[in-house]
Amino acid sequence: RQRQMCIRDRGEARCLIRLSQIAGMSSRSQQAKDLLTKALEIEKASQASQQMQAACLQSLLSACMSSKSYGEAERAAKQLLEISEKQSGMSATLNKRMALSMLGSLYMQSGRMNEGMKLMQEVANSMKSAEEDSKQMASSY
């Protein structure tokens, strides 16, 4: 019975995410943010995978930035960073880069230039090292 409730809840979360996409395309970013906030609550309560929560957080982060809800955007980015630290592989790298770049942008927009530039530099450095790793792997073949 509990498993059925989790499946139903996750289905509801997926529907809310789809509705948020429609709201976002219709320039209703506040409504999209509200729908995504509810979807994330459901995903956490139903113990959805970190990958599913990360995807929801990415969308929520974008909606928060669009609706100028910067405090909520910062919280979403920090949650995404927490998840990325528990993940491995490419998804962890991408989640971390997205969270850091959005946080950097957010900090710069709010006048916290030094913090923002530091985060943006961290993203740039991680991309350079990934590029160097790729070149090194390619040359070893």
N, C-alpha and C positions, 0 to 999 in steps of 0.2 A: 504494500500500500504506500509506504514512504517512497519507494522507488518510482511509483506511478506519479506521485505528487511532484517529485523532482523533475521528471520528464515533462510533465504539464507546465511546471514553472519555467523550465528552460525554453519550452515552446513559446510561452508568453513573452519571455525576454527576447527571443528571436523576432517575434512580431513587433515588439516595441522598437527594436533596432531598425526594422524595415520601415516602420512608420516615421522614425526619426530621419531616415534617408529622404523620404518624401518631403518632410517638413523642411529639411535643409535645402533641397532643390527648389523649394518654393520660397526661399529667403526667410523662413521662420526659424531662425537659429535658436531663439529662446525656447520654442516648443521642442525643437530637436534635442536641445540640452536636457530639458525636463524628462523627455522620454528615455534618453540614454541613462540619465541618473537612476530612474526607476529600473531600467533593464539591468544595470550594474548591481543594484541592490538585490534583485532577484538572483542574478548569477552568483553573487557571493553567498546568499542564504542557501542556495541549492548546491553549493560547492562545485560550481562549474570549473572546468579545467583552467589552468593559468593562461593557456593560449586563448581561450574564449574570453576570459576577463580582460586580457591584454588588448584584444581586438575591440572590445567595447570601450575600453579606456582610450584607445587611439581616437575613436570616433567622438567620444565625449570631450576629449582634449581639444579637438578641432572645433566642435560646436561651442565650447566655452570661449575659445579665442574669437570665434565669429560673433558671439553675443556679448563680447567684452566683459565676460565674467572671469576676470583674471585671477581672483582668489581661488575659484573652483578649478580653473585651468592649472594653477600651480599644484593644487592637491592631486588632481588627476595625473599630472606629469610625475609627481613624486611616487604615486602608487604604481605607475607604469615602470618607473625605475626599480622599485622594490621587486616587482614581478620579474623584470629582466635579470636581476641578480640571482634569482632562483632558477632561471632557465639556462639552457646551453644551446650552442649552435647559432645558426644564422638568425633565427627569430629573436634570440636574446640580444644579439648585436643590433638588429634593426629596431627593436623596441627601445633599447638604450639610446641609440642615436636620435630617434624621434623625440623621446622624452627630454633629452639634453638640449636638442636644438630648439624645441618649443619653450623650454624653461629659459634658455638663453635669450630668445626673442622676447619672451614675456618680461624678463628682467630689464632688458634694454628699453622696452616700451615704457616701463614704469620708472625709468630713471636710474636703475641699478646697473649702470653701464659696465663697471668692472666685473661684477658677478656674471653678467650676460656674456661679455667678451671671453671670460675664462671658460665658460661652458661651450661656447661656439668653437673656441680653440681646441678644446678636448674632442669635440666631434670631428673637427678637421684633422687632428692628429690621428684619431682612430681610423679615419678613412685612408689617410696616407699609409699607415702601417698595413692596412688590409690590402691596399694596392701593391705595396712592396712584397707582401707575402704571396700574392697571386703571381707576380712576375717571377719571384724566386721559384715557386712551384712549377711554373710553365717552363722555366729554363732548365729544370732538372729532368725534364722528359726527353 
